[in-house]
Amino acid sequence: MGHEERIYYGWVVVGACFFGSFVVFGLSYSFGVFFEAILTEFGHPRGVTSVAFGVQSLMLYLGAVGIGVLVDRYGTRRMLALGGIVLGLGLVWTSRAESLLALVLAYGVVTGLGMSVLFVVSYATVPRWFDRRQGLAGGLASAGLGAGMLVVAPAADALIERVGWRSALLVLAAGVAVVMLVAVAAIRDEPEPEEVPEGEFVEGFRPSERTTLDERLTDVVAIARSPAFLALFCGWLLIYTTLYVVLAHLVVHVVDLGISRTVGATAIALVGATSVVARVTVGHAADRLGRVQTFATCSAVMGAATLVLPLLDAAIGLLAFALVYGFAYGGNGALLAPLTADLFGRSNINAVFGLLSTSLGTAGLVSPYAAGVGYETLGTYTPAFVVSGLAALVGAGAVVVAGRRRERVRG
């Protein structure tokens, strides 16, 4: 078989990254399904209990800063295997937690660090393999997030009903082990020049060269000081307040309305299902329409949908919200790494992407807690939904500013 007839190994890497994002976000974004059982188990207020999810989100993204540098330095396969082991140990410990503090340490810190490795590898590896079809490839890889939500949230709901939340976590840990074995076996760092299909990389792009750790850090610091980086960081921070409020509190919000928890779990699954479709279709379309504009539009729709959420008090309306929100979130999520590569280059993509991702971690730490405290104080989630929706609209504007500032620098 000739070179031109072989399947480009980049598509195998896309598959491995799909499995990584499937594991990370299938587990993390199913916290809302476990939330009611954990509230009952430990008896703490919603704001306090949601700290476990907030800490996990913070560790997932904050850890990505240092982990991104390590992945660039030591390779994806080695780090991906380590992350899978840490994640599995964290889930097992969480299933045995006897206090809220132990839950925060196990689920928040240890599990979050394991997820952080998987997140960096799954999102930041694909841009090393693709340019012309980067949006499509990135969309397919990140579609694992939506597939994970679609599969894990209903599975967790069913497991909790049958065996309790602790045993449910053990079953999920076993599933993680199987999926990660496949992902680790398939992953590779970057292509060799001779195996890249003709026309895949645009002029001026080559697979990254190995540099010293000090050189990488110097380059990353220079990028982090740029106005475009600051604008993009703020944009992501504001946009993702909606996501973490919705994921942490939507299920209990549904229960508060007198609707079955299963409807809430189904809504989370629908967010995942529609995001799968959007990650592929919107990611592919963004290659032609422009990734900055597409990302900002999807982010604005996320904000607008969250603003409408307080008006919905029936199952059909809540499920419709999940469809719209999930599609917008999927289009947004497909472009996180491609947008980073477009604005700041590929040579240190893992480290730069990890640094930007601390904005997501900050949103994940603060917004679920603030929404929980708001509910305990006011007896409603309406202020949290409205404030986070408005924040996302402002964040969409900040992303547009980041794109313009970067173009000005290049010009």
URRAKA-V990187 format. One record per pair of residues at least 24 apart in sequence whose C-alpha atoms are under 7 Angstrom apart, sorted by the first residue. I is the first residue (numbers start at 1). J is the second residue. D is the distance in whole Angstrom. If there is no record, write none. Layout:
i=[I;I]
j=[J;J]
d=[D;D]
This chain:
i=[10;12;13;13;13;14;14;14;14;15;16;16;16;17;17;17;18;18;18;18;18;18;19;19;19;20;20;20;20;21;21;21;21;21;22;22;22;22;23;23;24;24;24;25;25;25;26;26;26;26;27;29;29;30;30;30;31;32;32;32;32;33;33;33;33;34;36;37;42;42;46;47;47;47;47;48;50;50;51;52;52;52;52;53;54;54;54;54;55;55;55;56;56;56;56;57;57;57;57;58;58;58;58;59;59;59;59;59;60;60;60;60;60;61;61;61;61;61;61;62;62;63;63;64;64;64;64;64;64;65;65;65;67;68;68;68;68;69;69;71;72;75;76;76;76;77;77;77;79;80;80;80;80;81;83;83;83;83;84;84;86;86;86;87;87;87;88;91;91;91;92;92;95;95;95;95;120;120;123;124;124;124;124;127;127;127;128;128;128;129;129;130;130;131;131;131;132;132;132;133;134;135;135;135;135;135;135;136;136;136;138;138;139;139;139;139;140;140;142;142;143;143;143;145;146;146;146;146;147;147;147;149;149;149;150;150;150;150;153;153;153;154;154;154;208;216;220;227;228;228;228;228;229;231;231;231;231;232;232;232;233;233;234;234;235;235;235;235;236;236;236;237;237;237;237;238;238;238;239;239;239;239;239;240;240;240;241;241;241;242;242;242;242;242;244;244;244;245;245;245;248;257;263;267;267;268;270;270;270;271;271;271;271;272;274;274;274;275;275;275;275;275;276;278;278;278;279;279;279;282;283;283;283;291;291;292;292;292;293;295;295;295;296;296;296;296;298;298;298;298;299;299;299;299;300;300;300;301;302;302;303;303;303;303;304;306;306;306;307;307;307;309;310;310;343]
j=[129;186;186;187;188;126;137;140;141;141;183;186;187;122;123;141;122;140;141;142;143;144;144;179;183;118;119;122;183;119;122;142;144;145;144;145;147;148;148;176;115;118;119;145;148;149;145;148;149;152;152;149;247;149;152;153;248;247;248;249;251;153;157;251;265;165;252;165;99;100;372;369;370;372;373;369;368;369;369;103;104;107;108;108;364;365;366;368;108;109;365;107;108;109;112;112;361;364;365;361;362;364;365;109;112;113;116;361;112;113;115;116;361;116;354;357;358;360;361;358;361;113;116;116;117;120;354;355;357;351;354;355;117;120;350;351;354;350;351;350;350;189;121;188;189;184;187;188;117;117;118;121;184;184;114;115;117;118;114;180;110;111;114;111;114;115;173;169;170;173;170;173;166;167;169;170;350;354;337;337;349;350;353;338;341;346;190;207;346;190;191;200;201;200;201;202;200;201;202;287;338;283;284;286;287;335;338;280;283;284;334;338;279;280;283;334;279;280;279;334;275;276;279;272;272;273;275;276;272;273;276;268;269;272;269;270;272;273;265;268;269;265;266;269;347;348;352;405;402;403;405;406;402;398;399;401;402;398;399;402;356;359;395;398;395;396;398;399;359;360;395;359;360;362;363;391;392;395;299;391;392;395;396;360;363;392;363;367;388;303;306;388;389;392;364;367;368;367;368;371;368;313;315;319;322;322;322;323;326;322;323;325;326;326;323;326;327;326;327;329;330;331;330;327;330;331;330;331;334;331;331;334;335;335;339;339;400;403;400;331;332;335;396;397;399;400;328;329;331;332;328;332;392;396;392;393;396;328;328;329;389;390;392;393;389;385;386;389;385;386;389;385;382;385;406]
d=[6;7;6;5;7;6;7;7;5;6;4;6;6;4;7;5;7;7;4;6;6;4;6;7;6;6;7;6;7;6;6;6;5;5;4;5;6;4;6;6;5;7;7;5;6;7;6;4;4;5;7;7;6;7;7;5;6;6;5;6;6;7;6;7;6;7;7;7;7;7;5;5;7;4;5;7;6;6;6;7;5;7;5;6;5;4;7;6;5;7;6;6;4;6;5;7;5;5;6;4;6;6;6;6;5;6;7;7;5;6;6;4;7;6;7;5;5;6;5;5;6;6;6;6;7;6;4;7;7;6;4;5;6;6;4;4;5;7;5;7;6;6;6;6;6;6;6;6;7;6;6;7;6;6;4;7;5;6;6;6;7;7;5;5;4;6;6;6;7;6;6;7;4;7;6;7;6;7;6;6;6;5;7;7;7;7;6;6;7;6;6;6;7;6;5;7;5;6;7;7;7;4;5;6;5;7;6;6;5;4;6;7;4;5;5;4;7;5;7;6;7;5;6;7;4;5;5;5;6;6;6;7;5;5;4;7;5;5;6;7;6;6;7;7;5;7;6;7;4;7;5;6;7;6;6;7;5;6;5;5;6;6;7;7;4;6;5;5;6;6;6;5;6;7;6;5;5;5;6;6;4;5;7;6;6;7;5;6;5;7;7;5;6;7;6;6;6;6;5;6;6;7;7;5;5;7;6;6;7;5;6;7;4;6;6;5;5;5;5;6;4;7;6;5;5;5;5;5;5;5;6;6;6;7;6;7;6;6;7;7;5;7;5;7;6;7;5;7;6;5;7;6;6;6;6;5;6;6;6;6;4;6;5;5;6;6;7;5;6;5;5;7;5;7;6]
